[in-house]
Amino acid sequence: MNLEGSHTINAPRALVYASLIDPEVLQQCIPGCESLERTSPDTYAMTIRAGVGSIKGSFNGTVRMEDLREPEHYRLVIEGKGRTGFLKGSGDFDLIEEGETTVIKYSGEMQVGGMIASVGQRMVLSAARMMASQFFTALEKQTIERKR
Amino acid sequence: MTYVGQRIKRTEDPRLIKGLAHYVDDIRLPDTLHVAFVRSVYAHARIKSIDASEAQKSPGVVAVYTGKDVAKVGPVPCASALPDLKVPDYRVLAQDKVLFVGHPIAAVVATDAYAARDAIDLVAVDYDDLPAVVDVEAAAKGGTIIHDGFGDNIAYKLTAGEGDIDAALAASDHVIKQRMVHQRLAPIAMEPRGVLARYFPGEEELTVWSSTQIPHLLRTQLALMIGIPENKLRVITPEVGGGFGSKLNVYAEEGLLGWISMQLGKPAKWIETRRENIQSTIHGRGQVGYVEIGCKKDGTLTGLRYNVFADLGAYHQLLTPAIPTLTGLMLSGAYKIPAIQINVTACFTNKMATDAYRGAGRPEATYVVERALDLVAAKLGMDAAEVRRKNFPAADEFPFHTATGLDYDSGNYEAALDKAQGIIDYAKLRKEQQEGREAGRLIGIGVSTYVEICALGPSAAMPAGGWESATVRIEPTGKVTVLTGASPHGQGQETSFAQIAADELGVDLNDVTVVHGDTGIVQYGIGTFGSRATAVGGTAVLIAIQKLKEKANKIAAHILKADASNLAFEGGRYSLQAARAAAVMGESEPVIPVGEAPAGALPEPQTEGRSSLTIQEIALAAHLAKELPPDIEPGLSATYFFEPKNFTFPFGTHICVVEIERETGEIKFLRYVAVDDCGKVINPLLVDGQLHGGIVQALGQALYEEVVYDDQGQLVTGTLMDYAIPRATQIPWMELDRTETPSPVNPLGVKGVGEAGTIGATPAIVGAIVDALAPFGVTHLDMPVKSERVWNIINKGEN
């Protein structure tokens, strides 16, 4: 399934970009993220608690950053698996300067399997949208705090 | 009294209603271990590694088995033999690859079911995922190959039929083409599968309780899978809460449970969850086909071709490849079609196997033919009923040979159509429809004049024998025991077979007990499926009794000091002809009720000076064996294995009337009339029940049900939240009636009715919806016809 959208952050592009690739920021912004540890220059081991409806669980996996073109683009590839199934996704982030603000355009695709797919698939997309919204709200807060 | 033909309530029901029946899970043995399965979350992946060490340490866990432990068990059998059929090696646990979501990978054995369930989460499976093959038409073209070594995903190709189809279509005034989808369905038996296995190491005997339709075939196959002598293996089928074909199978779990019990020397139990049931119990249907039908200007049919892609799933279960061949056999429907051809391309996909689900290939055929007839009617501007009537074989044309190679046993299709049209007042209904249309109402009428193939069947046409067995014995106290090989799973054979036996023996219905489903007690049998139990198994009961009576006649003659040919059997007793004449005059002879004998003493039959004996008295005499003819062995029982010479072909007319709400797209049933002809009827109540259930399952396919895998092969409809089966409020009142055309194939004259509803009803329902939407130019809609689709047609002009 595909996920697309955009979010405007009231901060300059360079700062937003720096936040987006900062594991400390990401850990605080990704909903349910319990740990994020660098394992190689662009790869992180992640533990995330996520779910749909009553199907919740921990996923262990990796987050990889690809195609880094500071300060306008990068690609995030996520793979995780846990007791309730697996998830795989990738997303492209494009940062566009609009005056003092930055528009983040994102477009990605996601695949889920296991119990999440058979029980909660109908709700996965709306859950993912909600997580995206939580992520950007937190990102904005973190970035603005950094700006100060 | 006579019992056959009476609406007798099922003797099975009190125990079911009171919750006193025993299903597999109700059987509790001490020290039972419980099994849970780790199943693939991928549709197609290579297994890189399995780490069960954590699970093994989990509280209560006794053992964890993976593919390498059970490489020598199995394979899961496929009984279908077709030319050049590719049969993948289907091991009971995945070896190096998983091929569908739900594919069992490991079995966790624990001291209780909860410990086993918890521990499956601790088994770490590392996968390397591969592209999934989901769409059956894409699978036929190649791309990713599911079974390394087969070269493609085509399990077999088959062309069948008689007549020159190309010439027939070329000579037609019109040739109409249509793509049709028969979506995958989940059988959803109310009781999921369940297996309990108990091995006695000393006696080297294994008993397997399983919720199955085929205890004896299962025993044979399990003996081969597990490697235990068949005579050391007993399969017991307790109460079965529905099967619909899904338990006409041999599953990996059945073999595994037996093997696990043998490994650990303790009973082992597995009860399927509903999620497992939807993932890894067989699915039904799963065809995408292209029909071409030719006709003359006057509606006379000239030829029919059906090119079909059959979605078999990843592996063959017991009869998987055979199902599309049944579709091919029934493509003549109830019509004279001079040339017919089916071209099957059966493909592997990364899904659970399809196999027999109520109707098993025939609903697909009936749907194709009936929808095609509607397309012909629409093309020619003819009435749907009239185009059918025009192409019926007449009642005196039976046995009727079809271009699919069958000989229909008997039929009177016009009589059933006439009766259904009479009940619904068809002419008036069409007029009301027209008036309604003018007033803006969307009323539709669907007609289905189906024929189906039942009473499977002659052994030559069956993978494992088409006969059925019965043993009938009369115990010393006069009680009658009927052992049938046709193990039922909800059909009510304990009642209907008792009716047959009670009539033939002239005894009270309550004196007859029908025993089934235990290979340790019942002689080898085939099972209940393909609407065969009454026609084949019931006939076996009848003929076994006739054999038994030949012996009873001789014993009676000996005791009454008469010639056997001078005795007449009537009302449960053998009488001297003279005495019988006297009885007619009102001088009946006293009978000593056997049951009222003094406690502890076997009542000696009083034989001196008698002119008649009841068959129950004869049974006692046969067991006491003091007064038997010299060439007669003691006891009174007989066994018969009945082999039918042909299938039977029930038929009927279903007429469905719907009205569609413009604002919501909701489909409302106004009338549903079904006139079915299943030959002679043993118990009309059971026949009505079969039709009610069958029509509801057909309605489920027509409107709601659909097993959906996404493009990655993930099963999206994994629970009953997402897989929509009809509810009581969604079911119309069904007006049922019958015509009765006896089958010449068996002495009971019965045909079979278990699947008639699912076969006859889907095209009537879809036909009615299409007819209602005809003003929008609709000529065909694929199932399930959801309100959303209907709404879009009405309100957005989507067609």
Interface residues (C-beta under 8 A of the other chain):
Chain A: R83 G85 F86 Q111 V112 G113 G114 M115 A117 S118 V119 Q121 R122
Chain B: V41 Y42 V101 D121 R275 I278 Q279 D710 Q712 Q714 L715 V716 T717 G718 T719 M721 D722
